[in-house]
Amino acid sequence: MIGSLFVFDVPDRQVLDDYLSGDPYFTRPIFDSVEIYESRCMVPEREPGFLAAEADRARDG
């Protein structure tokens, strides 16, 4: 196997770390390395106006 992709929908990094600390895929040495990237679900919009608000937030920086 060359790689795996896991997608978690959690409110913040601490919740992810807490979950991974008890998950057998991550508590045992199964993977040579693990890389974690933050991303956002943009389409479909979770609620009306979400994309516009994200664009405003990115522009205002």
Phi, psi and omega per residue, in radians:
M1 nan 2.405 -3.107
I2 -1.654 -0.545 -3.113
G3 -2.975 2.940 3.109
S4 -2.430 2.729 3.078
L5 -2.289 2.198 3.050
F6 -2.074 2.365 3.110
V7 -2.102 2.183 -3.138
F8 -2.086 2.380 3.063
D9 -1.855 1.642 -3.094
V10 -2.263 2.700 -3.069
P11 -1.254 -0.477 -3.133
D12 -2.810 3.016 -3.057
R13 -1.119 -0.621 -3.133
Q14 -1.089 -0.715 3.105
V15 -1.100 -0.718 3.098
L16 -1.097 -0.838 3.140
D17 -1.040 -0.719 3.103
D18 -1.081 -0.746 3.134
Y19 -1.125 -0.839 -3.086
L20 -1.124 -0.495 -3.123
S21 -1.147 -0.311 3.112
G22 -1.985 0.003 -3.099
D23 -1.518 2.204 -3.079
P24 -1.054 -0.472 3.099
Y25 -1.163 -0.421 -3.068
F26 -1.957 -0.228 3.121
T27 -1.582 -0.331 3.098
R28 -1.846 2.656 -3.093
P29 -1.319 1.186 -3.128
I30 -1.500 -0.674 -3.060
F31 -1.825 2.510 3.042
D32 -1.178 -0.650 3.130
S33 -2.642 2.754 3.109
V34 -2.317 2.241 3.074
E35 -2.078 2.329 -3.105
I36 -2.052 2.222 3.119
Y37 -2.175 2.416 3.053
E38 -1.477 2.470 3.033
S39 -2.577 2.990 -3.137
R40 -2.248 2.455 3.030
C41 -1.357 2.017 -3.068
M42 -1.895 -0.634 -3.078
V43 -2.284 2.230 -0.021
P44 -1.284 2.736 3.124
E45 -1.058 2.399 3.078
R46 -1.246 -0.546 3.113
E47 -2.636 2.645 -3.135
P48 -1.000 2.323 3.131
G49 1.574 -0.061 -3.097
F50 -1.076 -0.807 -3.120
L51 -1.106 -0.750 3.117
A52 -1.079 -0.719 3.125
A53 -1.139 -0.688 3.100
E54 -1.151 -0.712 3.100
A55 -1.094 -0.751 3.092
D56 -1.083 -0.761 -3.126
R57 -1.114 -0.722 3.132
A58 -1.174 -0.706 -3.124
R59 -1.183 -0.687 -3.104
D60 -1.396 -0.252 3.001
G61 1.106 nan nan
